[in-house]
Amino acid sequence: MTLLLDPTGERETVGVPRRARPESLAGLTVGILDISKVRGDVFLEQVATLLEERDINVKRYCKPTAGRTAPKDIEQAIVEEVDVLVEGLAD
């Protein structure tokens, strides 16, 4: 039997449906969230550069540490400021 553990602090599961992917990024703002893993910033900067070369608006965000969820102010800014988010994961 496989046991999957959720490392976050929620006591109850909250179902959040995924939004449909946009057909195009034209006219949208793409958020780039660096979760502070080693060299994640290098990869994400390349992603941001490629998007900007295609005239796509990019906003960058960075968690202060990889070991915790993003602070509420960063989460709120992402919700208010971007249409699509790219999050750098590792391990």
N, C-alpha and C positions, 0 to 999 in steps of 0.2 A: 504494500500500500504506500502511495506517495502522499506526503503531507506538505502542503504549501502554506507558508506563514507570511503574513503581511507585516512588514517591518514598521508600518506607521502606527500612530497611537490611537486610532479610532477604535471604539468599542463595538460599533455596529457597522455592518457593511452598507454603504450608500451606493446605489446603482445610478450611474450617470451615463446616459446614452452618448455615444460618439456622434459628433456632427459630421455631416457628409463632407467629403473632401471637395474643395473648390475645383472647378474645371480649369482655372487659370489663376496665377498669382498676380496678374495685371491689375493694378489699382488697389491691391491689398497691402497691408503692412504686415511684414513677417517679423516675429520676435525670435531672438536667438538667446536661449537661456543656458549659460555656462554653470554647471552644477559644482564647479571647483575640483573636478578630478584632474589628475596630472595630465598635462598636455591636451586636455579637452579644449582649452582656449585656442590652441593652434589649429585644430580641426575646425572649430566653429568659426574662427576668423576667415578661414578659406571658404566656408559655406556662405558667410555674409558677403564676402568679396564677389563670389560668383553671382549671387542674387543682385547685388548693387550694380554689377556690370550689365545686368539685364534691366536696369532702371526700376528695380523693385525696392520699395521703401523698407529699410531694416532698422529695428530697434534692438539694442543689446541689453541684456540683464545678466547679473552674476550673483549666485548665492554666496554668502560669506564662507560657508563650509559645506563639504560634501556629506557630512555626517548627520545633517538635520534637514528638515523640509525648508523650503524657501520661506523667509519672513513674510508676514501678511502684507506688508507694504509692496513687496515685489510681486506677490501673487495678484494683488489688486491692480497694480500698474499694468500687468500683462493682460488682465481681463479687460481693462478700459482702453488700452492703447494698441492692441494688435488683433489681427484677424486669424493668423495662423502662427503656431509656435514650433520651433525646432529646439529640441532639448538634447544636449550632449550627455550621453550615458557612457559608462565604461565598465570594466571588469568583465 
